[in-house]
Amino acid sequence: MTSRPHTSEDTSVFQLPGAFCYRLNMTESSSNKLLNGDACQRSSKDKKSGKNGFVKNHCLFQQPQKYRRPREKNHNVVRNPSLYNKPFVESYEETPLLVAVLTYMGYGILTIFGYLRDFMRHWNIEKCSVARERDEQKDFVPLYQDFENFYTRNLYTRIRDNWNRPLCGVPGSKMDIVEQVSHDYNRTFQNTGKIMRDVINMGSYNYLGFAENVGQCADAAIQVTEQYGSGVCGTRCEMGNLDIHQEMEELVARFLGVESALTFGMGFATNSMNIPALAGKGCLILSDELNHASLVLGARLSGSTIRVFKHNNMVSLEKLLRDAIVHGQPRTHRPWKKLLIVVEGIYSMEGSIVRLPEVIALKKRYKAFLYLDEAHSIGALGPNGKGVVDYFGLDPKDVDIMMGTFTKSFGAAGGYIGGKRELIQYLRAHSHSAVYATSMPPPVAQQIITSMTTIMGEDGTSLGADRLRLLSENTTYFRRKLREMGFIIYGNDDSPVVPMMLYMPAKIGAFGREMLKRNIGTVVVGFPATPIIESRARFCVSAAHTRETLDVALKAIGEVGDLLQLKYSRHQPTVTPGLGWMSEESYLQD
């Protein structure tokens, strides 16, 4: 890799080892200084301190600033259209004022009653059933911030029945759910012994439908299990390096169009354990504010300085790059050892796609490195299913570190990093996940190999191409129908992740329960995974969904939308460039 004029020493990403679930927002403040190893200052005379002597009003103990979305008319501006080979269309309709006011009122009422119940629990008027720290531990640093504890006790518990539902079958286009009931206001649950059959699955990341127990993937995994067993019981550095692992990594590198690749048994650890090996003290990480928690954790563990740019906002990113080059490191003003831009392909809570052509242009202009997380986009985007790079028709060599997971489109587990051969050799020796983690089980590796060769068409069939086409058609159809019904949905028109806005806290639980009554399994999302007033339902479209299945789900969504008054959109359907709002008959003919 080439050196850059603003660095003080060689900046190769494989020469400097790094120091040492709910999405978290990172802010450049003194909280980052604490996380980056700076000393925590004792309280001075003019500042009020807690019992342990530390300043209690330090920003680390305060609530993070609320994320404010840009207005719709400014959010979708493409700075350099010549970089794109297709229209880049994303929708973020502004929250209606009345809905925003009612949402804040709802949270205000819940907060008032929450504090009233806390008062009653404090005086033993009401029994406290949540875990609490003992009195003798009060002088220690609290394990949780006060508001997070308060939110869990008084708001999350009310709708906790919408999550952690146990399945008892394959999570394909339909699934079987074990029925649960709670007799203590969602603090504990008991199984009733009943099973809800054939629930339509609108929440799993099964984009290409490879999460199945029949077919060529399942048959190949069974055969490999009989040959290798179900586990390895060793690391890749010791007795856990099988020939099937090497075959898988060669296939992944060929699929991505890079020189080499390295695979890991856990997708989360692929980010959290490899970023510290790529960056360390004296490096600067520029991270999108809506990056996944695994990227946030990896950046914090690296010991690097972290600065956050607004979501998909190239003006904000370029300003940070300029400031980094002009001012250098804090206090010393020495040049940064490394500039690392960290972005995702598809953002799983927004349904948005990274503006990769513009990011690459800025990366080249300012001589930075680019770390691309394709957890949701690999297999789900592009004419060949090769992710966001394939979607925009870009050169994979322009991305320095290509990361992705096998847990979505491939129906397996684990993750990968692809790039130059020197980068992969460096990570094999310095990545904690590569050195210490147990090797991927052989059946999982075979699932990845079979599904990937199917996508590439190397199995001698058109099954992979057919699934890619079905996913694209289902995504367009589902998004179009939701807009026509009057719902506010976020994200890119080509993203299979479809967030539908609920806003009000009472409607989070109500929507999930009403949909389950209609035999539709959905995922509802609220704070802290989203901004506190932007609660939503998140649908994930799959190639395994038939048109009839989607119509049943859309009918149920429409009924619940009318029941809960969720059709907030004030916009009439408009013609999308190159697509238009077609009738169902003409859509099927196309």
N, C-alpha and C positions, 0 to 999 in steps of 0.2 A: 504494500500500500504506500502511496506517495506521502511524503511529509508535507506539512503545511507551514506557510510563512509565519503564522501567529503562534506557533508552538515553541516551547523552550527546549524540547528534546524530541527524540523519535516518537511518533504517535501511532505506531502500529498497534492495532487492537489486541494482538496476541503477545505483546511483550511486557505489558504492565499488569500484573495480577492485582486484583482489587483488594481493598481492606476487608480485613477480617478474612371474610368474604363477604362482602359488602364493599362497594367501591368507596375508596377514600380519596378525598380531594387534598392535593398537596398545595400549600401556599408558601411562597418564599418569605419566611419570617424567621424570628428567632427560634421557633419550634424546629425549623430545619437545622439551625445551628446546634441545638441540643442533640438532634438525631445524628448529626454529622460529627459528633464527638466533642464539641466545645463544652467548656465547663459550665455547670449551672451556677449562677451567681447567688450568693447569700443575700438575704434582704438587708437593705440599708435602713437607716433610721427613719427616712421619710416614706417608707413603703411598708404597708401592712403585711405581715408574714403569717403563715399558718403555723400549726403546732410543731411541724418538723423543721421550721426555719427557712423554707423556701418561699419565694414570692408566689402567692396563690393566684394573683391576677396575671401571671405570665401567660403569653398567648398559647403555650402548649396546653394549658388547662382551660382555655376558653373555647367556645364553639367556633368551628371554622366559618368563614364568610360564606353567605348563601350564594350559590351559583346563579347567575343571572343570564338567561339566554338572550342573545341578540334578537332584535325584532326580525320578523320574517322577511321583510323587504330587503334587509341587509345581509341576511345569513347565507344566501345562496349565490353570492356574487363570485364569479370566476375571474380572477385577476388577469390571467393570461389564457384566453380560450384556445389559442393556437397549440397549446400543449395537449389538448384533449382530442381524441379521435371519435368521440361520440358526445351527445348532449349529456350534461351532468345535472340531473334534476333531483333536488332534495326538498322536502316540505316540512316546515315548522310553523304551523299556524299559531299566532299569538293567543295566549289565554284570554278568553272574554273577561272583561272587568268584573262583571257580576259573579262569575264563577270563582275568580280569584278572591273576591271579598268573602263569599260564602265559605270557601276553603279555609281561609284564615280564621273565620268565625268558628268553624267546626273544630279546628285545632285549638283555638282559644277555650272553647267550652270543655273539650277533653282535658286540657291542661288544668283548668280550674278544678274540675272534679278530681283530677289526679292528685293535686296538692291537698284537697280536702280528704281524700282517702289516705294519703300519707300521714296527715295529721291524726286521723283516727287510728292508724296503725301504730303511730308513735306512742299514743296513750292507751294502747291495747284495747281500744274500742272495737277495732276490726282485726281479725287474725292476719298476720303477715305470713304468707306462704312462699315468699321468694327467699333466695339465699342472701344472707347479709354477713358483713364482716363483724367479727366479735369486737366488744368494746375495747379490749386490750390492743386491738390492731388499728385503732382510730388514728394513732400518731404516724402510721406509715403512709407512704404515697398511695392514694386510692387506685384500685385495679381498674376502675372505669370512671369516666367523667360523669358528673352528676346527671347531666341531661340524658346521656345514653342509658343510664340506669333507670331514670324516671320514665323514659320512652318505653323501655322494655316492660316495666311493671304495669304501666297504666294504659298504653296504647297498643303495643305489639301483641300482648297477651289476649286482647279482645278478639283478634283476627288470626290467632296462631293456628287455628284448625285448617287454614288454607295452604299450609306448607307441611312438608315432611310426611305426606301421605304414603304409606307403604304400597308398593306394587307387587303383584304375584304373577307376573308374566312378562313377555317381551314388550318393551316400550316402542312398538312400531307405530303404524298409523292409528291403531287401536290398542287398548291396554286393559288390563284387569286391575282394579283397585280394591284393597282391603278396607271395608267400612270401619270407621272409628267413631267413638262417642266419648264425650267428656262430661263428668259430673261435678267438676270443680272449676268451671269457667276457664277451660282450656289450659289449665296448669298441667294436667296429666290426661292421657288418653288410654282407652281400652278398646281392643278389637271386639266387634260384635259377632264375629264368625261368618258374616255375610260378605260376599264378593260382588262388586259392581262390574258386570261383564261388558266388554266391547265399548269402553269409554273412548271417544274420539280424542286422540292425543294431539293437542295444539301447543304443547309446551316443550317437547324434547328437541335437542339439536340434531335430530336425525335427518339432516338436509337431503341426503341422497338415498335414504331408505335402506342403508346397509345394516342397521340394527335389526337383525332378524335371526330366527333359529332354523330356517330352512334355506336352501339354495347353495350355490357354489362356495360362498364364504364359510358358511357353517360346516359344510362337508369337508373343506380343506382344514379347518381348525380342528375338527374331530380326528382327522387322519394324523395331523401333527401332534396332537395330544397323545395318541397311541404310540408315536415314535419317540417323542422327547419327554413326555410327562407334562404336568401342569405347571411346574415351577422350576427355577434354576438354583435358588438358594446360594447365590454368590454374586459378586460384583463382576463387572466387565474386566477389571484389572486382574482378577484372580481366576476362579474356575467357572465363571458365568458367561464367557464369550463364546457363543455358538455360531455355527456357520449360517444359521438362519438370520442372525442379527446382522452379519456382514452383508448378506444378500439384501436384506431390507434397507440398509443404509445406502447401498449402491443404487437401489431402485429409487429411493427418495431423492438422491442427488440428480439422477437422470430425469425424474419427474419435474423437479424444480428448475432444471437447467443450470445447476451450479457445479463447481468442481468436486465438492465433497459434502457429506452430511453426517450428523451425529444424532442418535436417538436416545430418548430418556423414558423411564417408566411412568412419569407423572407430568402432566401438562403444566400444572401450577409451578412445580419445582424447576421446569425448564426455564422459566423467567426468573424466579426468585433466587435460584442458585447459580445462574450463568451471568447475569448482569454484574454481580460483584466480581466476577473473574475478568470482565471486560473493562471495567472502570473502577477507579479508586480515588484516593485523596488527591486533590489537585486537578480533578476532571470535572467537567460540567455536563450534567444531563438535562436536556430540554424535553419535557414530558407534556403531552396533551393532558388537559385537566380532567378528561373523562377516561383516562387509561385504567385498565383492570387492576385489581388489588395486587395481583402477582407482580405486575410491572412496578407498582408503587413500592412494594416490599423489597424487590430486588434493588431498586434505586436507593432506598434507604440503607439497606445492608451494605451497599458498596462503599459508603463513606464519602461519595461524591457530593458536590454541591448540586442542588436540584432547583431548577427554575421551571415554572409552569406557564404554558401559553394557552390562550383561549381555544376552545374546541374547534379544530379544523380551520383556524383563523391564521392565514398566512402572513397577514400584516403583523400580528402579535408575535409569531415565530421569528420573522425577519428582524423585528426590533430587538428581541432577545439575542439573536445571533450577532447583530451589530454591536450591541452593548458589551457582549462577551469579548469581542475582538478589540474594541476600543479601550475598555476599562480593565480587562483581565481579571485576575483573582482579587477578592476583597483584601483590603489593607496593604498587601504587597504589590498589587497590580502586575504581578508576573503573568505571562501568557498561560492560558489553560493548557494542561498536558493533552487533553482530549475534549472534543465537543461531540456529544452523542445525542442524536435526535431519536426519541422513542415514540412510536405511533402504532395504532392498530389498523388492520385492514377493514373490518366491520366492527363498529362499536355496539356491543351486545345489548345495551340499554337504550340506545338512541336509534338503532337501525341505520346509522349513517355510514358512509364509505369515505375513507381517507382520501384527501386530495393529493394522491401520490405524485402525479406529474409535477405539481407545484412544489411539493416537499423535496423531490429529487433535484429540481432546479435550484432551490435554495441551498440544499446540501452541497451541490457542486460549486455554487458561487462562493460559499463561505468555507469550503473545505472541511466539512463536518462528516461524521459517520452517521449512518442510518440503521436503526434497529426496527424492523417491521414485524409486528405480531399478527400472524394470519390465522389465529385460532378459529375464527368464525368464517373467514373468507376462503381458506383453502378448500377446494372441492366444491364450494358453493358459488363461486364467481368465475367469470371468464368463459370463453367459448370452449376451452379444453379443460375447465375445472381446475386450473392451476393458480387460482387465487386472484388477488387484486392486481398483481403485476400483469397477469394474462388479461385481465379485464380491461386495462388501459393500453394493452399492447406495448408494454415497456420491456427493456432489457433487464433480465434478472441480475446482471453484473452491476447495475446501478444501485442495488441494495446491498449494503455491506454485510448485514446479519439478517438472514431470513428465518424467522421463527414461526412455528405453527404447532397445532396439536392434532392427534388422531382421534380425539374423543367426540368429534362432531360428524363430519361428512364421511368418515371412514368406519364409524361404528365400533371403535376399538378403545384404546387407552394409551396415554403417553404423549410425548411431544418430540420435536426435532429442532435442530438448528442447522441451516445450510449456508454455505459461503465458500470462500477460498480455502484451498487445501491447508495453507499455513494456519488459518484461523481455527479450523477443526482440530488440527494437531495440537494447537495450544490449549484448546478446551479439553481435550482428552486428558491432559496432564494437570490442568489447573481448576477445572470445574468440580465443585463439591458433588454435584449431582452425578457426574460421570465417574468420579473416583470412588465414592462411598455408597451410592445407591445400588440396590439389588437389580440385576438385569431384568429386562422385560420378559414375562412368561412367553414361551414359544407359541401357544395358541393365539395370543394377542398379536404377536409379530406376524403370524400367518394370516390373520384377519386383515392386517394392514397391507400385506403383500397382495393378497387376492383382490381386495377392493381397489387398490391403486392400479393394478394391472387391468382391472375391468374399466376403470375410468379412462385409462390410456388406450384402451381398445386392443391390448396385447393378448387378451384371452380369446381372440378370434370371433367375438360377437360385437353387436352394436348396443349392448345393454348399458354400458357406461354413457355413451352419447345420448341414448334415450332418456336416461335418468337426469342428465344435465338439462335436456330440453324440457322435460316435465317440470323440473324445479323452477326454471325460468318462467314457464307458462303459468304455473300455479301461483307464483309470487305476483306476477302482473295481475292476474285475475282476482286474487284475494285482496290486494291493495285497492284495486279499482272499485270492487264491490263495497268495501268499507267506506271509501270516500263518497260513493253514491248514496249510501245510507245516512250520511251526515256526521260521521265520527271524525274526530281529530286524530290523525295518525302521523307519526314522525318518521323521518328517515328517507333514504334513497329509494327511488322507484324500483331498483333492481335488487334491493336487499331482502333476503328471506326472513330477516328479523323485523317484525311489524309491531311497534309499540302503539297501543291505543290509549288515549288519555282518559283517566278516571277523575283525577284531581282530588276530590273530597275524601277524607279518611274513612267515613262510614261506607263509602261505595267500594272500597278495596275488598273488604270481606264479603259484602253483599254480592258483588259481581262473581267472585269465585264460587260462592255457594250456589247461586242461582244457575250458573253454567253447569255445575256438577249435577244439579237436579235434572238438567236436560241431557245428561250423559256426555258432557263435553269437559275434558280436563284442560285447564288453562293455568297460566302462571300470572299471578298478580304481584306487583312490585311497588314498594314504598320506601320511605326514608329508613336507613341511610344509603340504600342503593341508588336512590334518586334524590333530587332536590325535594324538600319537604312538602312543597305544594304541587309537585308534578308526579303524583302517583299514577300508575298505569297498569294496563294488562299487556303482557308481551306474548305475542303469538309467533311461533316458529313454523314456517311452511316447509313441507317435505315433498320430495318426489314420490313418496309412497302414498300421499293423499290422492284419491281419485276426485274427479269433478263432483261426483255425487256426495262424497264425504265433505268437501269444502262447502257445498250448498247447504248441507244439514247444519254445519257449524255456523255458517253465515246467518241462517234463519234463526238459530238460537241466540246468536249475538244481537241480531236485530230486536228480538223479543225482549231480551234483558235490557238492551239499550233503551227501549221505550219504557220499560218498567222502572228503571232507575234514572231515566232522563239523562242519558249520556251522550246524546247527539248534539254536541256543542258547536259544531262547525257552522260558520256563517258564510262559507264560500260555496258557490255552486260549482259542480264539476266543470273543469275547463279542459281545453285540448292540450295535451302534452306534445311537445315537438317530436315529430317522428312517430307518434303513437296514436294520440287521439282517444277519445272515449267512445269505444265501439260497443255495439249491441252484442249480447251473448252469442247470437247466431253468427254474426260476422267474425267474432273472435274465434269460435270453434272452427269456422271455415279456414281462417288464417292458420 
